[in-house]
Amino acid sequence: MTLLDLSARDREGKAATAVRPVWDSEPLRYLDEHGAPVEGGIRPTPALLDPGALLRGYRALRFARAFDTEATNLVMQGRLAVYPSCRGQEACEVAAVHALEEQDWLLPTYRDSAALVLRGIPAVDALTLLRGTWHCGYDPKQWRTMPQCTPLATQGPHAVGLGLAAKLAGDPAVALCFFGDGATSEGDFHEAANSAAVYQAPVVFLVQNNQYAISVPLHKQTHAISLADKASGYGMPGIRVDGNDLIAMNAVLAEAVQRARTGGGPTLIEAVTYRVQAHTNADDAARYRQSAEVEYWRRRDPIDRLGRYLTARGALDAAVEAEIDEECERYCEQMRAQFAEEPSYDADEMFEHVYDEMTPQLKAQREMLRAEEAAK
């Protein structure tokens, strides 16, 4: 294909009417949508195909789904102000966390709450930002996990800074940075990718291409058919992988993290997945996408896919499923109990930690709020 062929293609008409995404080539995968190994697919190492390791991955997928469902319920109960669901994208969350070691850094977006709890952060702390009680409810240094980022792509340069600092210090840490597909159109994404390549920083950029930047479909915010192709412009490897195939995600991320850790520089990974739920609880996704499209992706659910594979190999049965159900329900019960307790507030805190020395404007605002509180 020539550049002229690409620019002349009428992608607008194709993408607007198709339920299935317009792909020039299939992303790397190990399993098809039915949970069977594909012919000529990616070849993971034997360790990544170990039934015990895959069963742990399946448990993590189920746990992420249970957490996401409970967080969605908390929004409807008024316990959370907003929640961006990751339903359908759990394989990206699980694979990213499993690829990292304790000293590595994770830089999440607002949609990656499941990755936070998979890393061990208590749910009540992980969801503090979305509860609206504090900017971040956990210690980023303790968990080597930066605060969730709401502005698109602004965590990218921070990932490069962390990776470059580790490289200069002789620290083998890697920074893994989540992006959404819409974030790849932002200037901060360009600056991060270019800087990481120039300095050969140990960074992995994981783009969860869930087909929509809020209500804008992918083909309306970029003319690139593959987001992974953008990597060549920065001089780094770009890999396109099925984001709903945990085995393929594990293989690609393990290689990219190891490459970064051993001085090979950054990698851009495009994980092709789908946002099954609305953008947030404040969004009406039916206004901009077809129900048939959602159903197409439901049939490619990452949990069902791996579950069928493990069942066919005798590693998963009804007894194990029941055990996982019980574990997830216990965790959700703890979540409900924690969020039933109303958090305590100190209104003065919103004026602290903004500047080293509080400005006159902030002081005036603080006094105004104090007066309003006293008058109640």
N, C-alpha and C positions, 0 to 999 in steps of 0.2 A: 504494500500500500504506500502511495506517495502522499506527501503533504497536501498536494492538490486534491487528491481523492478524498482526504479527510475533510478539508474545508468545504468541498462541494456537497458533502453528504447532507441529506435532509433529515437530521436527527430529530428536529422538533416534531415533525409529523409522526415519526415512528414511535418516539417515546411517549407522546401524548395519548396514543391509542392502545399501546401494548400493556398487558398485565405483566408480562415477563420483562425484566430489564433488557435493554439493548446492550449486548456485550459483543465485542469483536472476538474474544476468546474466553473460554471458561477459566475461572480462577483455579488455582491449585487446590486439590482436595484429595482426601483418602477415602471418604465414604460418600456414597450417593445419598439422595434424599430418603431412601428406604433403609439406610444403615448397612449397606453392602459395600465392600471395597470396590472401587472403580478400576477398570482395566487401564493401565498406564498412568495411574495416579501417583501422587507423591509417595516416597518411600521413607517412612520414619525409621529411626533406629530401633533395635529390638527393645531397648529399655522403655521407649515411648509406647510400645505395643504390649507391654506387660499387663496382663489382666488385672492384677492388683492395683497398679498405678492408674489404669483407666477407670476402675471402679471408684477410686478416690476422686478422680475427675468427675465422674457421674454424680457422686454425692455432693461435690461442690456445685455442680450445675443445679441440682435440686435445691440445695441450700440457697443459692442466689435467687432462684425463682420464688422460693417461699418468702425470703426477705423482701423481695420486690413487691410481691402480692400484699404482704402485711403493710408495707410502707404506703402503698396505694390506698389501702383501707384506712390508714391513719389520717390521710388527707380528707377522706369523706367524713371522718369523725371529728374533724377540726383540730386534730393533734399536730398536723403539719400544715404549714402555710402553702406549700407547693411541693410537688414531687415529679421529677422527670423519670419515667419508667425505663428500665433497660430490658423489658420483656422481649425475648427473641434474640437478644445480643449477649446472653450469658456466657457463651463459649469464648467471646473476646475477653470478658472480665476474668474468667477463671484462668484461661491460658496466660494472660498477662501476669497475674499474681504468681502462678506456679512457675513462671520462667525466671522470676527474680529471687535473689538471695536476700538475707536479712539486711545487708549493708547497702543494697541498691535503693534507688529513689524511684518512687511512683508519683507521677503528676497527673491527677485526674481532671476530668471535666465535671460539669454538674450532673451528667447522666451516669456517673460511675460510682454511685454509692455502694453498689454490691461489691466492687473491687475493694473498697475500704474495709467492709466487714470481713471479707475473705482474707484480708491481710491481718485481721485480728482486732481491729478497732471496734469497741463496743457500739452497738447500733445507736444508742441514745446520744453518743458523742459524734458518730459519723453523720447523723441527721440534724445536728444542731443548726447548721447553716440553713437548711431547708425548713427548719422549725421556726426560724426567725429570731432565735434567742441570743445568738452570738455569731461572730464572723467565722469561727472555726472551733469545734468542740474538742479537739484533740491536739496533742503536742506534735507538730510535724517532725521535729528532730527525733523524738522517741520512736515514732512509727516509720520514719524515713518516707513519709507521705505528705506531699504538699497540700495545702487547702484546696478544696474543690474550686474550679475556675468557672465562673459564669460568663465573663466576656470571652468571645471566641478567640482562641489561639494565643492569648497573652501568656499562657503558661509555657509556650514553646521556647522563647528566649531564656526563661528561668531553667528549663531542662538543660539547655546548652551550657548555661553558667555552672550548674551543678556538675555536669559531666566534665567540663573543662577544668574546674577546680579539682575534681578527683584525679584527673590525668596529671595535672601539674604537681599534685601532692604525692603521686605514686600510689594512690588509693585505687584498688581494682573495682570500685563501685561503678554501676551503670545507671543511667537515668532513662526510664521508660515513660514516654509522654503520650497520653491519649489525645486524639483530635476527633472531631466529627467531620463529615465530608464538607459541610459548609465552611468550616474553619480553614480549609485549604485555599480558599479565595481571599483570605485576610493577609495583610501585610506582615503581621507578626509571624505567620507561618513561613513566609518567604525568608524573613530575616533569620528565623531559627534554623531552617533547613540549610540555608547558605552558610551560616556561621558554623554549624556543626560539621559540614563537609570541609570548609576551609581549615578549621582547627582539628579535624579528625577527632572530634569529641566522642566519647563513648555513650552515644544516645541512640535509642530506638524510638522512632516515630510510628505510633500505631493509629492509623486512621480507620475509625469504624464507619464505613460507608453504609449508612442505614437508609440511603436513598432520598432523604429529605433534610434540608436545612430549614427547620421549623416547617412552614407550609410550602416551601419552594423545592420542587423536585430537582434532582441532580442536574439534569440536562439544561435547566434554566439558569443555573449559577456557575456552570463551567462548560466549555466546549470540549474538554478532554474526555475521551471515552473511558480511559483508565487513569485513576488518580495515581497509581503506582508509577505511571510513565513520567510523572513530574520529577521523579528522583533523578532521571538522567540529566536534567538541566542543572542539577546541583553537584553532579559527580559522585553520586552514591547509589548503591543497589536499590532497586524498587521491586517489591514482590506483591503480587496480587493473589490472595488466598480466600478460600471459602470461609467466611467468618462464622458460619453455623456448623462447622466441622471441627470439633475440639481436637481430634487427632492431628489434623492438618495444621491447626493453629499452634498446637504445642510444638510441632516439628519446626515450623517457620520461626517462631519466637525463640526457641532454644538456640537455633543457629544464629539468629541476629544478635541475641544477648551475648553469646559466646564470642562472636566476632567483635562486638564492641569492647568486651572485657579484655580481649587479647590484643588490642591496638589496631583493629581493622577498621575503625571508624563507624559512622552512623549508617542506619538502614531505614528506609521508608517502607512500611507494610500497609497495604490497603486490604482491610478485611471486609469482604462483601457480605453484608448482613441486612437486617431490616428492623425498623422500629414498629413493632406490632401495635403498641398502644399509641395514644395521642402524644404530641410533643410534651405536654404537661397536662395536669388536670384542668387547666384553663383553656385548653385547645379543643376544637371540634374538628377532628381529622376527616370526618365524613364530607367536609366542605371541599376538600382538595384531593381525595384519592378514592378509588373504587373499592367496594367490598371484595370483589373478585381478586384484586391485587393482594389484599390482606390475606385472603384465604390461600392464595398461591404460596405465600411465605409461611403460613401456619403449617403447611404440609412439609416444610423444610425446617421444622423446629429442631434446635440443637440437642435438646434433651431426648426427644423421641428418637432421633437419629442414632445417638450413641447408645441409648437404651436397647434398641433393636439389635445393634451389633453385639453388645455384651450378652444379651439374652441368647442369641444364636450360638454363642461360644460357651454358654453354661456358667458365666460369671455373675449373672443377674437373674434372680427368680422372685417369686411373690414374697418369700420370707424376707429377702434383703430389701425389697421395695417397702414392705411394712415397717421394717426397722428404720429406714430413711424417713418415712412418713412421720414416725414417732419423734425422731430427732428434730425434724423441722418444726413440728408442732410445739415441742418444748421450747425451742428458740423463739417462736412467734409469741408464745405465752409470756415469756420474759420481756419481749418487746412491748407487748400490750401493758404489762404491769409497770414498766419503766415510764411509758408515755402517759399513763394515767395520773402520774404525779405532776402537778403543775410546777414549772421551773420558777425559781425566785429571780427577781429582777432588781437591778440597781441602775436606775436611769442615768446616773452620772457616768456610768461606764462607757456610754456611747461617745462621750467627749474626750475620753482618755485614749492614749496611744495613737492619736492622730498626728500630733506634732510633738517634738521633744519638749517644747515650751508652748503651752496653750496660747492661742492667739486671742486678741480682744474679742473678736467675733464669736469664737467658741465659748468664751467666758460669758458673754452676754446671752447666748442661746441657753447655756446651762442654767443661768440664773432665771431666765424666763420660764424654763421647764420646772425648776424648783418651785417657783411661785405658783404655777398652775397646779402642781401636785399638792401643794400645801392648801390650796383653796378648795380642794375636793371635799 
